[in-house]
Amino acid sequence: MPITRMRMRPWLEMQINSNQIPGLIWINKADTKQGKRSQIPRRGRPTFAVP
């Protein structure tokens, strides 16, 4: 039986709109394609540190 998963974009939009993740906010809500901003560090960056 295959696992059904939600697609990334709708999930991310739900998370932004729910305000459950601190630092993840809309920059320009009218432009939803390029209007999100994240203060969450990326693993591929040299400044990323595992707590």
mmCIF file as Biopython writes it, N, C-alpha, C and O atoms, coordinates in Angstrom:
data_model
#
loop_
_atom_site.group_PDB
_atom_site.id
_atom_site.type_symbol
_atom_site.label_atom_id
_atom_site.label_alt_id
_atom_site.label_comp_id
_atom_site.label_asym_id
_atom_site.label_entity_id
_atom_site.label_seq_id
_atom_site.pdbx_PDB_ins_code
_atom_site.Cartn_x
_atom_site.Cartn_y
_atom_site.Cartn_z
_atom_site.occupancy
_atom_site.B_iso_or_equiv
_atom_site.auth_seq_id
_atom_site.auth_asym_id
_atom_site.pdbx_PDB_model_num
ATOM 1   N N  . MET A ? 1  ? 0.840  -1.165 0.000  1.0 0.0 1  A 1 
ATOM 2   C CA . MET A ? 1  ? 0.000  0.000  0.000  1.0 0.0 1  A 1 
ATOM 3   C C  . MET A ? 1  ? 0.902  1.250  0.000  1.0 0.0 1  A 1 
ATOM 4   O O  . MET A ? 1  ? 1.686  1.438  0.930  1.0 0.0 1  A 1 
ATOM 5   N N  . PRO A ? 2  ? 0.799  2.104  -1.029 1.0 0.0 2  A 1 
ATOM 6   C CA . PRO A ? 2  ? 1.669  3.279  -1.109 1.0 0.0 2  A 1 
ATOM 7   C C  . PRO A ? 2  ? 1.312  4.336  -0.062 1.0 0.0 2  A 1 
ATOM 8   O O  . PRO A ? 2  ? 0.156  4.483  0.336  1.0 0.0 2  A 1 
ATOM 9   N N  . ILE A ? 3  ? 2.326  5.054  0.363  1.0 0.0 3  A 1 
ATOM 10  C CA . ILE A ? 3  ? 2.130  6.141  1.323  1.0 0.0 3  A 1 
ATOM 11  C C  . ILE A ? 3  ? 1.757  7.397  0.544  1.0 0.0 3  A 1 
ATOM 12  O O  . ILE A ? 3  ? 2.435  7.760  -0.417 1.0 0.0 3  A 1 
ATOM 13  N N  . THR A ? 4  ? 0.690  8.052  0.954  1.0 0.0 4  A 1 
ATOM 14  C CA . THR A ? 4  ? 0.322  9.307  0.305  1.0 0.0 4  A 1 
ATOM 15  C C  . THR A ? 4  ? 0.901  10.454 1.120  1.0 0.0 4  A 1 
ATOM 16  O O  . THR A ? 4  ? 0.733  10.520 2.338  1.0 0.0 4  A 1 
ATOM 17  N N  . ARG A ? 5  ? 1.573  11.337 0.437  1.0 0.0 5  A 1 
ATOM 18  C CA . ARG A ? 5  ? 2.209  12.474 1.099  1.0 0.0 5  A 1 
ATOM 19  C C  . ARG A ? 5  ? 1.705  13.765 0.483  1.0 0.0 5  A 1 
ATOM 20  O O  . ARG A ? 5  ? 1.331  13.820 -0.689 1.0 0.0 5  A 1 
ATOM 21  N N  . MET A ? 6  ? 1.708  14.784 1.295  1.0 0.0 6  A 1 
ATOM 22  C CA . MET A ? 6  ? 1.327  16.097 0.816  1.0 0.0 6  A 1 
ATOM 23  C C  . MET A ? 6  ? 2.497  16.683 0.031  1.0 0.0 6  A 1 
ATOM 24  O O  . MET A ? 6  ? 3.654  16.489 0.404  1.0 0.0 6  A 1 
ATOM 25  N N  . ARG A ? 7  ? 2.206  17.386 -1.033 1.0 0.0 7  A 1 
ATOM 26  C CA . ARG A ? 7  ? 3.261  18.026 -1.809 1.0 0.0 7  A 1 
ATOM 27  C C  . ARG A ? 7  ? 3.901  19.146 -0.995 1.0 0.0 7  A 1 
ATOM 28  O O  . ARG A ? 7  ? 3.263  19.730 -0.118 1.0 0.0 7  A 1 
ATOM 29  N N  . MET A ? 8  ? 5.159  19.439 -1.290 1.0 0.0 8  A 1 
ATOM 30  C CA . MET A ? 8  ? 5.949  20.376 -0.489 1.0 0.0 8  A 1 
ATOM 31  C C  . MET A ? 8  ? 5.361  21.787 -0.451 1.0 0.0 8  A 1 
ATOM 32  O O  . MET A ? 8  ? 5.243  22.376 0.623  1.0 0.0 8  A 1 
ATOM 33  N N  . ARG A ? 9  ? 4.992  22.330 -1.605 1.0 0.0 9  A 1 
ATOM 34  C CA . ARG A ? 9  ? 4.522  23.716 -1.640 1.0 0.0 9  A 1 
ATOM 35  C C  . ARG A ? 9  ? 3.254  23.933 -0.825 1.0 0.0 9  A 1 
ATOM 36  O O  . ARG A ? 9  ? 3.222  24.858 -0.013 1.0 0.0 9  A 1 
ATOM 37  N N  . PRO A ? 10 ? 2.194  23.119 -1.001 1.0 0.0 10 A 1 
ATOM 38  C CA . PRO A ? 10 ? 0.999  23.321 -0.169 1.0 0.0 10 A 1 
ATOM 39  C C  . PRO A ? 10 ? 1.298  23.153 1.318  1.0 0.0 10 A 1 
ATOM 40  O O  . PRO A ? 10 ? 0.743  23.874 2.148  1.0 0.0 10 A 1 
ATOM 41  N N  . TRP A ? 11 ? 2.176  22.203 1.661  1.0 0.0 11 A 1 
ATOM 42  C CA . TRP A ? 11 ? 2.540  22.003 3.060  1.0 0.0 11 A 1 
ATOM 43  C C  . TRP A ? 11 ? 3.251  23.235 3.612  1.0 0.0 11 A 1 
ATOM 44  O O  . TRP A ? 11 ? 2.954  23.689 4.716  1.0 0.0 11 A 1 
ATOM 45  N N  . LEU A ? 12 ? 4.198  23.775 2.830  1.0 0.0 12 A 1 
ATOM 46  C CA . LEU A ? 12 ? 4.946  24.943 3.271  1.0 0.0 12 A 1 
ATOM 47  C C  . LEU A ? 12 ? 4.029  26.154 3.429  1.0 0.0 12 A 1 
ATOM 48  O O  . LEU A ? 12 ? 4.155  26.899 4.400  1.0 0.0 12 A 1 
ATOM 49  N N  . GLU A ? 13 ? 3.116  26.356 2.491  1.0 0.0 13 A 1 
ATOM 50  C CA . GLU A ? 13 ? 2.168  27.468 2.602  1.0 0.0 13 A 1 
ATOM 51  C C  . GLU A ? 13 ? 1.298  27.319 3.843  1.0 0.0 13 A 1 
ATOM 52  O O  . GLU A ? 13 ? 0.996  28.307 4.512  1.0 0.0 13 A 1 
ATOM 53  N N  . MET A ? 14 ? 0.894  26.093 4.155  1.0 0.0 14 A 1 
ATOM 54  C CA . MET A ? 14 ? 0.108  25.858 5.370  1.0 0.0 14 A 1 
ATOM 55  C C  . MET A ? 14 ? 0.912  26.211 6.616  1.0 0.0 14 A 1 
ATOM 56  O O  . MET A ? 14 ? 0.381  26.813 7.549  1.0 0.0 14 A 1 
ATOM 57  N N  . GLN A ? 15 ? 2.196  25.838 6.634  1.0 0.0 15 A 1 
ATOM 58  C CA . GLN A ? 15 ? 3.047  26.131 7.783  1.0 0.0 15 A 1 
ATOM 59  C C  . GLN A ? 15 ? 3.246  27.635 7.956  1.0 0.0 15 A 1 
ATOM 60  O O  . GLN A ? 15 ? 3.210  28.143 9.077  1.0 0.0 15 A 1 
ATOM 61  N N  . ILE A ? 16 ? 3.457  28.348 6.846  1.0 0.0 16 A 1 
ATOM 62  C CA . ILE A ? 16 ? 3.646  29.801 6.913  1.0 0.0 16 A 1 
ATOM 63  C C  . ILE A ? 16 ? 2.382  30.459 7.437  1.0 0.0 16 A 1 
ATOM 64  O O  . ILE A ? 16 ? 2.444  31.330 8.305  1.0 0.0 16 A 1 
ATOM 65  N N  . ASN A ? 17 ? 1.238  30.047 6.915  1.0 0.0 17 A 1 
ATOM 66  C CA . ASN A ? 17 ? -0.031 30.662 7.312  1.0 0.0 17 A 1 
ATOM 67  C C  . ASN A ? 17 ? -0.419 30.327 8.747  1.0 0.0 17 A 1 
ATOM 68  O O  . ASN A ? 17 ? -1.154 31.090 9.373  1.0 0.0 17 A 1 
ATOM 69  N N  . SER A ? 18 ? 0.053  29.209 9.279  1.0 0.0 18 A 1 
ATOM 70  C CA . SER A ? 18 ? -0.322 28.816 10.636 1.0 0.0 18 A 1 
ATOM 71  C C  . SER A ? 18 ? 0.527  29.505 11.709 1.0 0.0 18 A 1 
ATOM 72  O O  . SER A ? 18 ? 0.167  29.485 12.886 1.0 0.0 18 A 1 
ATOM 73  N N  . ASN A ? 19 ? 1.652  30.115 11.312 1.0 0.0 19 A 1 
ATOM 74  C CA . ASN A ? 19 ? 2.561  30.796 12.253 1.0 0.0 19 A 1 
ATOM 75  C C  . ASN A ? 19 ? 3.095  29.866 13.339 1.0 0.0 19 A 1 
ATOM 76  O O  . ASN A ? 19 ? 3.357  30.323 14.452 1.0 0.0 19 A 1 
ATOM 77  N N  . GLN A ? 20 ? 3.264  28.587 13.054 1.0 0.0 20 A 1 
ATOM 78  C CA . GLN A ? 20 ? 3.777  27.636 14.035 1.0 0.0 20 A 1 
ATOM 79  C C  . GLN A ? 20 ? 5.299  27.558 14.040 1.0 0.0 20 A 1 
ATOM 80  O O  . GLN A ? 20 ? 5.887  27.097 15.018 1.0 0.0 20 A 1 
ATOM 81  N N  . ILE A ? 21 ? 5.946  28.001 12.962 1.0 0.0 21 A 1 
ATOM 82  C CA . ILE A ? 21 ? 7.400  27.935 12.872 1.0 0.0 21 A 1 
ATOM 83  C C  . ILE A ? 21 ? 7.947  29.352 13.012 1.0 0.0 21 A 1 
ATOM 84  O O  . ILE A ? 21 ? 7.750  30.177 12.120 1.0 0.0 21 A 1 
ATOM 85  N N  . PRO A ? 22 ? 8.640  29.652 14.129 1.0 0.0 22 A 1 
ATOM 86  C CA . PRO A ? 22 ? 9.181  30.997 14.315 1.0 0.0 22 A 1 
ATOM 87  C C  . PRO A ? 22 ? 10.211 31.333 13.232 1.0 0.0 22 A 1 
ATOM 88  O O  . PRO A ? 22 ? 11.063 30.508 12.901 1.0 0.0 22 A 1 
ATOM 89  N N  . GLY A ? 23 ? 10.129 32.537 12.689 1.0 0.0 23 A 1 
ATOM 90  C CA . GLY A ? 23 ? 11.080 32.979 11.673 1.0 0.0 23 A 1 
ATOM 91  C C  . GLY A ? 23 ? 10.644 32.691 10.258 1.0 0.0 23 A 1 
ATOM 92  O O  . GLY A ? 23 ? 11.294 33.157 9.322  1.0 0.0 23 A 1 
ATOM 93  N N  . LEU A ? 24 ? 9.579  31.948 10.058 1.0 0.0 24 A 1 
ATOM 94  C CA . LEU A ? 24 ? 9.086  31.641 8.719  1.0 0.0 24 A 1 
ATOM 95  C C  . LEU A ? 24 ? 7.879  32.525 8.462  1.0 0.0 24 A 1 
ATOM 96  O O  . LEU A ? 24 ? 6.794  32.278 8.990  1.0 0.0 24 A 1 
ATOM 97  N N  . ILE A ? 25 ? 8.074  33.565 7.643  1.0 0.0 25 A 1 
ATOM 98  C CA . ILE A ? 25 ? 7.018  34.549 7.412  1.0 0.0 25 A 1 
ATOM 99  C C  . ILE A ? 25 ? 6.929  34.888 5.928  1.0 0.0 25 A 1 
ATOM 100 O O  . ILE A ? 25 ? 7.853  34.615 5.162  1.0 0.0 25 A 1 
ATOM 101 N N  . TRP A ? 26 ? 5.810  35.484 5.533  1.0 0.0 26 A 1 
ATOM 102 C CA . TRP A ? 26 ? 5.637  35.982 4.175  1.0 0.0 26 A 1 
ATOM 103 C C  . TRP A ? 26 ? 6.354  37.319 4.058  1.0 0.0 26 A 1 
ATOM 104 O O  . TRP A ? 26 ? 6.241  38.158 4.953  1.0 0.0 26 A 1 
ATOM 105 N N  . ILE A ? 27 ? 7.085  37.532 2.979  1.0 0.0 27 A 1 
ATOM 106 C CA . ILE A ? 27 ? 7.667  38.839 2.688  1.0 0.0 27 A 1 
ATOM 107 C C  . ILE A ? 27 ? 6.611  39.672 1.976  1.0 0.0 27 A 1 
ATOM 108 O O  . ILE A ? 27 ? 6.321  40.800 2.376  1.0 0.0 27 A 1 
ATOM 109 N N  . ASN A ? 28 ? 6.044  39.111 0.925  1.0 0.0 28 A 1 
ATOM 110 C CA . ASN A ? 28 ? 5.013  39.781 0.149  1.0 0.0 28 A 1 
ATOM 111 C C  . ASN A ? 28 ? 3.945  38.744 -0.137 1.0 0.0 28 A 1 
ATOM 112 O O  . ASN A ? 28 ? 4.105  37.922 -1.039 1.0 0.0 28 A 1 
ATOM 113 N N  . LYS A ? 29 ? 2.865  38.770 0.612  1.0 0.0 29 A 1 
ATOM 114 C CA . LYS A ? 29 ? 1.844  37.738 0.496  1.0 0.0 29 A 1 
ATOM 115 C C  . LYS A ? 29 ? 1.184  37.728 -0.882 1.0 0.0 29 A 1 
ATOM 116 O O  . LYS A ? 29 ? 0.696  36.686 -1.320 1.0 0.0 29 A 1 
ATOM 117 N N  . ALA A ? 30 ? 1.161  38.872 -1.572 1.0 0.0 30 A 1 
ATOM 118 C CA . ALA A ? 30 ? 0.554  38.934 -2.906 1.0 0.0 30 A 1 
ATOM 119 C C  . ALA A ? 30 ? 1.362  38.113 -3.909 1.0 0.0 30 A 1 
ATOM 120 O O  . ALA A ? 30 ? 0.794  37.536 -4.836 1.0 0.0 30 A 1 
ATOM 121 N N  . ASP A ? 31 ? 2.664  38.058 -3.733 1.0 0.0 31 A 1 
ATOM 122 C CA . ASP A ? 31 ? 3.530  37.299 -4.633 1.0 0.0 31 A 1 
ATOM 123 C C  . ASP A ? 31 ? 3.931  36.008 -3.929 1.0 0.0 31 A 1 
ATOM 124 O O  . ASP A ? 31 ? 5.008  35.931 -3.338 1.0 0.0 31 A 1 
ATOM 125 N N  . THR A ? 32 ? 3.076  34.999 -3.988 1.0 0.0 32 A 1 
ATOM 126 C CA . THR A ? 32 ? 3.322  33.778 -3.222 1.0 0.0 32 A 1 
ATOM 127 C C  . THR A ? 32 ? 4.417  32.903 -3.819 1.0 0.0 32 A 1 
ATOM 128 O O  . THR A ? 32 ? 4.901  32.000 -3.137 1.0 0.0 32 A 1 
ATOM 129 N N  . LYS A ? 33 ? 4.825  33.134 -5.058 1.0 0.0 33 A 1 
ATOM 130 C CA . LYS A ? 33 ? 5.893  32.307 -5.623 1.0 0.0 33 A 1 
ATOM 131 C C  . LYS A ? 33 ? 7.257  32.661 -5.029 1.0 0.0 33 A 1 
ATOM 132 O O  . LYS A ? 33 ? 8.050  31.768 -4.733 1.0 0.0 33 A 1 
ATOM 133 N N  . GLN A ? 34 ? 7.533  33.936 -4.853 1.0 0.0 34 A 1 
ATOM 134 C CA . GLN A ? 34 ? 8.838  34.361 -4.356 1.0 0.0 34 A 1 
ATOM 135 C C  . GLN A ? 34 ? 8.726  35.116 -3.043 1.0 0.0 34 A 1 
ATOM 136 O O  . GLN A ? 34 ? 9.690  35.760 -2.629 1.0 0.0 34 A 1 
ATOM 137 N N  . GLY A ? 35 ? 7.584  35.057 -2.376 1.0 0.0 35 A 1 
ATOM 138 C CA . GLY A ? 35 ? 7.352  35.921 -1.233 1.0 0.0 35 A 1 
ATOM 139 C C  . GLY A ? 35 ? 7.560  35.320 0.131  1.0 0.0 35 A 1 
ATOM 140 O O  . GLY A ? 35 ? 7.014  35.848 1.100  1.0 0.0 35 A 1 
ATOM 141 N N  . LYS A ? 36 ? 8.321  34.239 0.274  1.0 0.0 36 A 1 
ATOM 142 C CA . LYS A ? 36 ? 8.518  33.673 1.610  1.0 0.0 36 A 1 
ATOM 143 C C  . LYS A ? 36 ? 9.956  33.894 2.071  1.0 0.0 36 A 1 
ATOM 144 O O  . LYS A ? 36 ? 10.882 33.985 1.265  1.0 0.0 36 A 1 
ATOM 145 N N  . ARG A ? 37 ? 10.112 33.978 3.376  1.0 0.0 37 A 1 
ATOM 146 C CA . ARG A ? 37 ? 11.443 34.181 3.942  1.0 0.0 37 A 1 
ATOM 147 C C  . ARG A ? 37 ? 11.595 33.249 5.129  1.0 0.0 37 A 1 
ATOM 148 O O  . ARG A ? 37 ? 10.657 33.045 5.901  1.0 0.0 37 A 1 
ATOM 149 N N  . SER A ? 38 ? 12.759 32.699 5.262  1.0 0.0 38 A 1 
ATOM 150 C CA . SER A ? 38 ? 13.024 31.792 6.364  1.0 0.0 38 A 1 
ATOM 151 C C  . SER A ? 38 ? 14.283 32.220 7.094  1.0 0.0 38 A 1 
ATOM 152 O O  . SER A ? 38 ? 15.296 32.527 6.465  1.0 0.0 38 A 1 
ATOM 153 N N  . GLN A ? 39 ? 14.225 32.241 8.414  1.0 0.0 39 A 1 
ATOM 154 C CA . GLN A ? 39 ? 15.392 32.528 9.238  1.0 0.0 39 A 1 
ATOM 155 C C  . GLN A ? 39 ? 16.022 31.211 9.698  1.0 0.0 39 A 1 
ATOM 156 O O  . GLN A ? 39 ? 16.952 31.217 10.504 1.0 0.0 39 A 1 
ATOM 157 N N  . ILE A ? 40 ? 15.525 30.101 9.197  1.0 0.0 40 A 1 
ATOM 158 C CA . ILE A ? 40 ? 16.003 28.781 9.590  1.0 0.0 40 A 1 
ATOM 159 C C  . ILE A ? 40 ? 17.312 28.491 8.843  1.0 0.0 40 A 1 
ATOM 160 O O  . ILE A ? 40 ? 17.350 28.634 7.621  1.0 0.0 40 A 1 
ATOM 161 N N  . PRO A ? 41 ? 18.382 28.090 9.536  1.0 0.0 41 A 1 
ATOM 162 C CA . PRO A ? 41 ? 19.659 27.838 8.862  1.0 0.0 41 A 1 
ATOM 163 C C  . PRO A ? 41 ? 19.577 26.639 7.917  1.0 0.0 41 A 1 
ATOM 164 O O  . PRO A ? 41 ? 18.831 25.692 8.164  1.0 0.0 41 A 1 
ATOM 165 N N  . ARG A ? 42 ? 20.343 26.691 6.847  1.0 0.0 42 A 1 
ATOM 166 C CA . ARG A ? 42 ? 20.360 25.603 5.873  1.0 0.0 42 A 1 
ATOM 167 C C  . ARG A ? 42 ? 21.539 24.684 6.157  1.0 0.0 42 A 1 
ATOM 168 O O  . ARG A ? 42 ? 22.624 25.145 6.512  1.0 0.0 42 A 1 
ATOM 169 N N  . ARG A ? 43 ? 21.324 23.399 6.002  1.0 0.0 43 A 1 
ATOM 170 C CA . ARG A ? 43 ? 22.370 22.421 6.320  1.0 0.0 43 A 1 
ATOM 171 C C  . ARG A ? 43 ? 23.572 22.528 5.404  1.0 0.0 43 A 1 
ATOM 172 O O  . ARG A ? 43 ? 24.681 22.176 5.807  1.0 0.0 43 A 1 
ATOM 173 N N  . GLY A ? 44 ? 23.385 23.003 4.186  1.0 0.0 44 A 1 
ATOM 174 C CA . GLY A ? 44 ? 24.488 23.081 3.240  1.0 0.0 44 A 1 
ATOM 175 C C  . GLY A ? 44 ? 25.415 24.260 3.462  1.0 0.0 44 A 1 
ATOM 176 O O  . GLY A ? 44 ? 26.449 24.364 2.803  1.0 0.0 44 A 1 
ATOM 177 N N  . ARG A ? 45 ? 25.068 25.137 4.364  1.0 0.0 45 A 1 
ATOM 178 C CA . ARG A ? 45 ? 25.883 26.324 4.620  1.0 0.0 45 A 1 
ATOM 179 C C  . ARG A ? 45 ? 26.949 26.026 5.673  1.0 0.0 45 A 1 
ATOM 180 O O  . ARG A ? 45 ? 26.718 25.220 6.575  1.0 0.0 45 A 1 
ATOM 181 N N  . PRO A ? 46 ? 28.105 26.665 5.568  1.0 0.0 46 A 1 
ATOM 182 C CA . PRO A ? 46 ? 29.163 26.424 6.558  1.0 0.0 46 A 1 
ATOM 183 C C  . PRO A ? 46 ? 28.797 26.905 7.959  1.0 0.0 46 A 1 
ATOM 184 O O  . PRO A ? 46 ? 29.409 26.468 8.933  1.0 0.0 46 A 1 
ATOM 185 N N  . THR A ? 47 ? 27.810 27.796 8.080  1.0 0.0 47 A 1 
ATOM 186 C CA . THR A ? 47 ? 27.433 28.314 9.397  1.0 0.0 47 A 1 
ATOM 187 C C  . THR A ? 47 ? 26.456 27.402 10.130 1.0 0.0 47 A 1 
ATOM 188 O O  . THR A ? 47 ? 26.088 27.686 11.270 1.0 0.0 47 A 1 
ATOM 189 N N  . PHE A ? 48 ? 26.030 26.310 9.496  1.0 0.0 48 A 1 
ATOM 190 C CA . PHE A ? 48 ? 25.076 25.398 10.123 1.0 0.0 48 A 1 
ATOM 191 C C  . PHE A ? 48 ? 25.769 24.597 11.218 1.0 0.0 48 A 1 
ATOM 192 O O  . PHE A ? 48 ? 26.834 24.019 10.996 1.0 0.0 48 A 1 
ATOM 193 N N  . ALA A ? 49 ? 25.163 24.565 12.394 1.0 0.0 49 A 1 
ATOM 194 C CA . ALA A ? 49 ? 25.721 23.796 13.513 1.0 0.0 49 A 1 
ATOM 195 C C  . ALA A ? 49 ? 24.614 22.948 14.126 1.0 0.0 49 A 1 
ATOM 196 O O  . ALA A ? 49 ? 23.525 23.448 14.407 1.0 0.0 49 A 1 
ATOM 197 N N  . VAL A ? 50 ? 24.891 21.684 14.330 1.0 0.0 50 A 1 
ATOM 198 C CA . VAL A ? 50 ? 23.918 20.788 14.947 1.0 0.0 50 A 1 
ATOM 199 C C  . VAL A ? 50 ? 23.940 21.039 16.452 1.0 0.0 50 A 1 
ATOM 200 O O  . VAL A ? 50 ? 24.998 20.954 17.077 1.0 0.0 50 A 1 
ATOM 201 N N  . PRO A ? 51 ? 22.770 21.351 17.047 1.0 0.0 51 A 1 
ATOM 202 C CA . PRO A ? 51 ? 22.747 21.612 18.502 1.0 0.0 51 A 1 
ATOM 203 C C  . PRO A ? 51 ? 23.033 20.379 19.321 1.0 0.0 51 A 1 
ATOM 204 O O  . PRO A ? 51 ? 23.047 20.444 20.551 1.0 0.0 51 A 1 
#
